[in-house]
Amino acid sequence: MTREPNLRSAPVIIAARRTAIGTAGRSFAGRTVDALAAPVIAEVARAVAPSGIAIDDVVLGNCMGPGGDVARVSALRAGLGDSVTGVTVDRQCGSGLDAVMQAASRVRAGDGDLFIAGGAESASTAPHRLWAHSGERYSRAPFAPAGFPDPDMGPAADRLAAIRGISRERQDAWGARSHARAASAQASGVFDGEIVDVDGVIRDDRPRASMNEARLARFSPAFPVADHASPQEWPGSGTVTAGNSCGFSDGAAAMAVTTEQLARELGLPSLRVRAAAVAGGDPSLPGLGAAPAARLALARAGIDPGELGFVEITEAFAAQLLAVSDELGLDESIISADGGAIALGHPWGASGAVLLVRLASRMLASDDARPGLAACSIGGGQGIAMIVERAS
C-alpha cells in the first residue's frame, strides 16, 4: 500500500504495551535488555500489521545497557526482518519518553508513517564498566563534567526534600499510596491488558498492599545527614528511604507512533501527541527537572495544569515527585492514580515509555476527555514532558 506523504500530520500513539516490571535479580534476572524489548516490539508490530504499512524505524530508549544499537538488535530479535532499522536514544531515565517524542516529530514532519518507539532496561544484566585510563570501576556515566555538581539521584532527592520542606511523613504517605493503589489495580486486573507475557511473567513484582505508612515509618534514612561532609556542603534531611523510593528494575515498553489516518484505518483507539518539551536546570537538583519541562509542554499545548485529567510522573523518589507537583500546582489526586514507580519499579531507560503506556490505559478506558501529562526528572538536571489527548 502506498500513500502521499503526511506532512504536518498530527502524530498519535496506538497499541501501547509493556512487560511486567521485575525487581532486579528476580523475574527477568537472566534476560538481557534486547531480550526484554523484543517481545513487546513484536506484540506492537502484530497489532499494526493489518495496515500493510512498513515500519519506518524502531526508536528505543536505553541508558545502562551494553552499548551499541540496542534498538536494532531488539528489532532483529523481534523478528521484524533485516529491512527494519533501529536507533537507540539515551536521555538517561527520560530515554523512553524521548524515543516516543522523536518518533512523533518524524511523523509530524512527514518523514515516515509508522514507527515503533519505547524503551528498555535490564538492571539485572547491566554491565560493570572500567575507565580505560585508570582501571577504575564505575556504575554510571557522569551526569555532568568536572567542575559541575554531579550527585547521585538519591542524595539529590534528599537534598531537594530539605530545600523544599517536604517532610518524611509526606514522603511515606506518598509511598504508601503508591503501593496501595498499584496493589489494588493489580488485583483488579487493571494492568492485564497492557502487559505482554514474557517467560510466563504477567505480574509486576514489586507492589505490596502491606506497605502502609506505619511500616514505611520503620525504614532507616538511606542518606543520613551524618554521611555528608557537613550540612553546609550537602544540606540533606535524612528523609529519603528505600520505602519511599523506587527499586532497581527490569522492564520494557513500546508503542506504535503513526498518523491519525492510519490509526482510524486499523480501528485502534489512539492518543494524540499534542505537545512535548525538554528543559535543563540545576544539576545539583535533578529531581526538579520535570517541572520546567512540563511547564513548557503545557504552554505549547495552550493549557493550564488545572485542565489536566491524568498525570504520570516517574516516582523515582517521593521527594522529587512531590517537589514537581508543588512547583506546578498539580491536583495530586490525578497523579499516578494506579500507583507509580515506587510500587511498580523504575526500569530507567523504559520508565518514560511506561508512563505513556499507563496514560493510554487510563485515558482510553475513561469517559474523561481531559488531556494527560507524562513527565520525567533526569540525572544531570534535565526534564522531559509530553501532553497527550484522546484522538479516537
C-alpha positions in Angstrom: 0.0 0.0 0.0 1.3 3.5 -0.9 0.1 6.9 0.2 1.1 10.5 -0.2 3.5 12.0 2.4 1.6 13.0 5.6 3.3 16.4 6.0 2.5 18.1 9.4 0.1 15.2 10.3 -0.8 15.0 14.0 1.1 12.0 15.4 -0.8 9.5 17.6 0.1 6.6 19.9 -1.6 3.2 19.4 -1.0 -0.3 20.7 0.9 0.8 23.9 2.3 -2.3 25.7 4.8 -3.2 28.3 6.4 -6.1 30.1 5.7 -6.7 33.7 8.2 -4.8 35.7 10.6 -7.1 37.5 12.7 -6.3 40.5 16.4 -6.6 39.6 17.6 -10.2 40.1 14.1 -11.7 40.2 11.6 -12.4 37.4 13.8 -11.3 34.5 17.2 -11.9 36.1 18.6 -13.7 33.0 17.0 -11.6 30.3 19.3 -9.1 28.5 17.8 -5.8 27.5 17.2 -6.7 23.9 15.5 -10.0 25.1 13.2 -7.9 27.2 12.4 -5.4 24.5 11.9 -7.9 21.6 8.6 -9.5 22.8 7.0 -6.1 23.4 8.2 -4.8 20.0 6.9 -7.9 18.3 3.5 -7.5 20.0 3.1 -3.9 18.8 4.2 -5.0 15.3 1.5 -7.6 15.3 -1.1 -5.0 16.3 -0.3 -2.8 13.3 0.5 -5.5 10.8 -3.0 -5.4 9.2 -2.3 -1.9 7.9 0.2 -3.4 5.4 2.5 -0.3 6.0 6.1 -1.0 6.6 7.6 0.1 9.9 9.9 3.1 9.2 12.1 2.7 12.2 12.3 1.4 15.8 13.3 4.1 18.2 14.3 2.7 21.7 15.5 4.4 24.8 18.2 2.7 27.0 20.8 4.1 29.3 22.5 1.3 31.2 22.8 -1.5 28.6 25.8 -3.0 26.9 26.2 -0.2 24.4 25.8 -0.4 20.6 22.5 -0.1 18.9 20.1 -1.8 21.3 17.1 -0.8 19.1 18.4 -2.5 16.0 19.4 -5.7 18.0 15.9 -5.7 19.6 14.1 -5.2 16.2 16.0 -8.1 14.7 15.3 -10.3 17.7 11.6 -9.4 17.5 11.5 -10.9 14.0 10.8 -7.7 12.2 13.2 -8.6 9.4 16.5 -7.1 8.3 14.9 -4.2 6.5 13.6 -2.6 9.7 16.1 -0.3 11.2 16.7 0.8 14.7 18.1 3.8 16.6 18.9 3.9 20.3 18.3 7.1 22.4 20.0 7.9 25.7 18.5 10.7 27.8 19.0 8.7 31.0 15.7 7.9 32.7 13.9 10.1 30.2 15.1 7.9 27.3 11.9 6.0 26.7 9.8 9.2 26.6 12.3 10.9 24.3 12.2 8.0 21.9 8.5 8.4 21.5 8.9 12.2 21.2 11.5 11.7 18.4 9.2 9.3 16.6 6.3 11.7 16.9 8.4 14.5 15.5 9.2 12.4 12.4 5.6 11.6 11.8 4.6 15.3 12.2 7.4 16.2 9.7 6.2 13.6 7.2 9.4 11.6 7.5 7.6 8.4 7.9 4.1 7.0 8.6 4.8 4.2 11.2 7.3 3.9 14.0 7.7 1.7 17.0 9.1 3.6 19.9 9.7 3.0 23.6 12.4 2.0 26.0 14.0 -1.0 27.8 16.3 -1.6 30.7 17.8 -4.6 32.4 19.3 -3.6 35.7 19.9 -7.4 36.3 22.3 -7.7 33.3 23.7 -4.2 33.0 27.5 -4.4 32.6 30.1 -3.2 35.1 32.4 -0.7 33.5 36.0 0.4 33.8 37.7 3.7 32.9 40.4 2.7 30.4 42.9 5.4 31.6 42.7 4.4 35.3 41.1 1.0 35.5 38.6 2.4 38.0 35.2 0.7 38.1 32.1 2.8 37.8 28.3 2.0 37.8 27.1 5.0 35.9 28.5 7.6 33.5 28.8 11.2 34.7 25.7 13.3 34.6 27.9 16.4 34.4 31.6 17.2 33.7 34.2 18.0 36.4 33.5 21.4 38.0 29.7 20.8 38.0 27.6 19.2 40.7 27.1 15.5 39.8 25.1 13.9 42.7 23.5 10.5 42.6 19.8 10.8 42.3 19.1 9.5 45.8 21.2 12.1 47.8 19.9 14.8 45.4 16.3 13.8 46.2 17.1 14.0 49.9 18.6 17.5 49.5 15.6 18.6 47.4 13.3 17.4 50.2 15.3 19.6 52.7 15.3 22.6 50.5 11.6 22.4 49.7 10.4 21.4 53.1 9.0 18.0 52.1 8.7 16.0 55.3 9.5 12.3 55.9 5.8 11.8 56.8 4.6 13.3 53.5 7.0 11.1 51.5 6.0 8.0 53.4 2.3 8.8 52.8 3.0 9.0 49.1 4.9 5.7 49.1 2.1 4.0 50.9 -0.4 5.5 48.4 1.7 4.2 45.5 1.7 0.6 46.9 -1.9 0.6 47.9 -3.1 1.8 44.5 -0.8 -0.4 42.5 -1.7 -3.5 44.6 -5.4 -2.7 44.1 -5.0 -2.2 40.4 -3.1 -5.4 40.0 -5.7 -7.4 42.0 -8.5 -5.9 39.9 -6.8 -6.7 36.6 -6.2 -3.1 35.6 -2.7 -3.8 34.2 -3.6 -7.1 32.4 -4.4 -5.6 29.0 -1.1 -3.6 28.8 1.3 -6.4 29.9 2.9 -8.7 27.3 3.7 -12.2 28.6 7.4 -12.8 28.7 8.5 -16.2 30.0 5.1 -16.6 31.7 5.6 -13.4 33.8 2.5 -11.3 33.6 2.5 -9.6 37.0 4.7 -6.8 38.3 7.0 -8.0 41.1 7.0 -5.1 43.5 3.6 -3.8 44.6 2.8 -4.7 48.3 -0.5 -3.7 49.9 1.2 -4.2 53.2 3.5 -1.2 52.7 1.4 1.2 54.8 2.6 4.3 56.5 3.3 2.6 59.8 5.5 0.1 58.1 7.3 2.7 56.0 8.0 4.8 59.1 10.3 2.0 60.3 12.7 2.3 57.4 16.0 4.0 58.2 17.2 7.0 56.1 19.1 5.9 53.1 21.2 9.0 53.1 21.6 10.3 56.7 22.9 13.8 57.1 25.9 12.3 59.0 27.1 10.7 55.8 27.8 14.1 54.3 30.9 16.2 54.9 28.8 18.9 56.5 25.2 20.2 56.3 26.5 23.3 54.7 28.1 21.3 51.8 25.1 19.0 51.4 22.1 20.1 53.4 20.3 16.7 53.3 17.4 15.9 55.6 17.7 12.2 56.1 14.1 11.6 54.9 14.6 9.6 51.8 14.4 5.8 52.4 14.2 2.6 50.5 10.4 2.6 51.3 9.6 6.0 49.8 11.8 5.4 46.7 11.7 3.2 43.7 13.6 -0.1 43.2 16.1 -1.2 40.6 14.1 -2.9 38.0 14.0 -4.7 34.6 11.3 -4.0 32.0 10.4 -2.7 28.6 7.6 -0.7 27.0 6.8 0.2 23.4 4.0 1.6 21.2 3.3 2.5 17.6 3.6 6.1 16.7 1.7 6.9 13.5 -0.8 9.2 11.8 -4.5 9.6 12.8 -5.4 8.3 9.4 -3.6 5.0 9.8 -5.0 4.6 13.4 -8.5 5.0 12.0 -7.8 2.5 9.3 -6.7 0.0 11.9 -9.7 0.8 14.1 -7.4 1.2 17.1 -8.0 3.8 19.9 -5.3 6.4 20.0 -3.8 9.2 21.9 -2.8 12.3 20.0 0.6 13.8 20.9 -0.4 17.4 21.5 2.9 18.9 22.7 6.3 17.9 24.1 9.3 19.6 25.6 12.7 19.1 27.2 14.3 21.6 29.7 17.5 22.0 31.6 18.1 23.1 35.1 20.4 23.0 38.1 22.5 19.7 38.0 22.5 19.7 41.8 18.7 19.4 42.0 17.9 16.9 39.1 14.7 15.8 40.8 13.1 19.1 39.9 13.8 18.8 36.2 10.3 17.6 35.2 8.7 20.9 36.4 10.2 23.3 33.8 9.7 20.7 31.0 6.1 20.2 31.9 5.5 23.9 32.2 6.9 24.4 28.7 4.9 21.5 27.2 1.7 22.9 28.8 2.4 26.3 27.3 3.0 24.8 23.9 -0.3 22.9 24.2 -2.1 26.1 25.4 -3.5 24.6 28.6 -3.1 25.2 32.3 -2.2 22.5 34.9 -5.8 22.6 36.2 -7.1 21.4 32.8 -5.2 18.1 33.1 -7.3 15.0 33.9 -4.4 12.5 34.0 -0.8 12.8 35.1 2.0 10.2 35.2 5.4 11.4 36.7 8.2 9.0 37.3 8.1 8.2 41.1 11.9 7.6 41.4 11.6 9.2 44.8 8.5 10.6 46.6 10.5 13.7 47.4 11.1 14.7 43.8 7.6 13.8 42.6 6.1 15.9 45.4 8.5 18.8 44.7 7.5 18.8 41.0 3.8 18.6 41.9 4.2 21.6 44.3 6.1 23.5 41.7 3.4 23.0 39.1 0.4 23.3 41.4 -0.9 19.9 40.3 -4.0 18.1 41.6 -2.3 15.2 43.4 -5.4 13.0 43.1 -4.8 12.5 39.4 -1.0 11.8 39.6 -0.2 8.1 39.1 -3.7 7.1 40.1 -2.9 3.4 39.8 0.4 3.7 41.6 3.8 4.6 40.2 7.4 3.6 40.2 7.7 3.4 44.0 5.3 0.4 43.8 5.9 -0.8 40.3 9.7 -0.2 39.9 11.8 2.1 37.7 13.5 0.4 34.7 15.4 3.5 33.9 15.5 3.6 30.1 12.0 2.2 29.9 10.3 4.3 32.5 9.3 7.3 30.3 7.6 4.9 27.9 5.9 3.1 30.8 4.3 6.4 31.7 2.7 6.6 28.3 1.5 3.0 28.4 -0.1 3.8 31.8 -1.6 7.1 30.4 -3.0 5.2 27.4 -4.6 2.5 29.6 -6.1 5.1 31.9 -7.3 7.6 29.4 -8.7 5.2 26.8 -10.7 3.4 29.5 -12.2 6.6 30.8 -15.0 8.9 29.8 -12.9 11.9 30.9 -11.8 13.7 27.7 -9.2 15.9 29.5 -5.6 15.7 28.4 -2.8 13.9 30.1 0.8 14.7 31.1 3.8 12.3 31.2 7.0 13.8 32.7 10.4 12.6 34.0 13.1 14.3 36.0 16.5 13.3 34.7 20.0 13.0 36.2 22.2 16.0 35.4 19.4 18.5 35.8 17.1 17.8 32.8 13.5 17.2 32.4 11.1 15.9 29.6 7.4 16.1 29.3 4.6 15.2 26.8 1.0 16.2 26.6 -1.4 13.7 25.1 -5.2 13.7 24.4 -7.7 11.2 23.2 -7.9 11.2 19.4 -10.4 8.4 18.9 
